[in-house]
Amino acid sequence: MLCFHAAALYALFDDALKDPLHIDVTAFKRMIETAVKEYPNFKVVATTLRAAKTATINDFISAFFYNSVNGKDQLRQRMIYALSQHFVTSSSKEVYGQVQGPWLQTLSRGAFGNFRQLLWDLTLCPGMAFYLDMGNSTKPTPYSNANENYARELMQLFTIGLYQLNIDGSQQLNPTNNQPIATYDQNTVHQMALAMTGWTYPPPDGSKPTTIVPVCYGIGPMQPLDNFHDMTAKQLVGGTNTPAGQGAVADMNAVIDAVFYHPNVGPFIATRLIRAFVTSNPSTNYIARVATVFNSDTNGVRGNLQAVLTAVLMDPEARNDSPDVTQGHLTSPMLHTFGLMRSLNMPLAPNNTIGSVYAAMGEAPLNAPSVFGHYSPLYQLPGTTVDAPEFQIYGPAEMIARANFIYNAITSRTSVTRTNRQEKWSTRQAPWLVRTSSSATIMTAGQYNNLFKPEQHP
């Protein structure tokens, strides 16, 4: 089937070269749509990150880059990247690989699954619980209170945002003062935090804990301890009430349901995914169409990310043949160079050190400066109302760093030969292609290879 589509593509290009002013755009679209329907993009065996207790942050960065460039499951890898920019953790706090590794694994497993399950898994992911302080948050005492960090970010950054939204992503306004309507207040944050108390890290042997485990060993998921959970009744976001006496698991399910079924989630997630994959300035109609799919796919299922991503990529606005000047988005440094390396068939070893060059471009891998990520999703070009998140890390210094990277990558290759319309590169070793042998002191070759074993996901 792939050979058929490739032959069709070459034939269309040949026709276009003969008569470039009369390219059959409809034929191109038909071919793309047929390929998308027939090729199992969502069922390619996933190249994922297996558990490796001795892996360092640099090991996981190497694996992340290797999969992004060489993985056969490119749509999944692209979704993992998009989700990593949304559900942010950072090695600025998580300095050990066993803490941040489970977060990447969770994003991979949930990339094409249901959004509610992804929320549940991420909330109980030890890396997320450690980064945003939900781990070992306990019921109030005379000397302490429940930690509110994760409760706040779960609502503000991950699911519903600050203001009530219409299905098309526009803000609902209070008719009395024409101001946006807040989705929650400080009391809501406090109540949500109370509902998420009483979860601790599993012990290093993976057994069920009986008391607080103070160290995150990266063996997940988080474990409930009702003795440390607040048992009072709560008023959650969206008007959900929980009765007194509920344990940690029941209250956590109520929290996840409260945000998952909130009417803001559809347009909020639709906007984020459209900006990640297609354009920073989608029309309200585009957002509404994708949000509608989030609310209910063709089988009536809410939160089906596979259906949502399909809606994002196959929308007429994503296939627009006459874009205006605000269409599209600036490619981030990592996506920019991932695409370059795949296009030019540049070699990248599993134990590479390529991640070290991105700090100068404003996107140090797995090391966002804050929970907002490397750049704000709400950033606009100065002096305009044009949304342009990635431009926040595209100043003069970052521009030069990108250009230098491309120059160094290209000039490390010595010859190009052309065979059957394909370019094959003869290369000498670039300094960032392979990590030094010092990694052998971190983990054995067998342990390292386990990072790259394929794993089947839905």
PyMOL commands that set and color helices and strands:
alter all, ss='L'
color gray80, all
select helices_A, chain A and resi 2-18+20-22+25-38+41-43+57-70+74-86+97-110+115-123+126-131+149-159+186-195+226-228+237-239+248-260+265-277+284-295+305-314+333-343+354-357+359-361+389-393+396-411+437-441+445-452
alter helices_A, ss='H'
color red, helices_A
select strands_A, chain A and resi 46-47+199-200+223-224+234-235+241-242+413-419+422-427+454-455
alter strands_A, ss='S'
color yellow, strands_A
deselect
rebuild
show_as cartoon
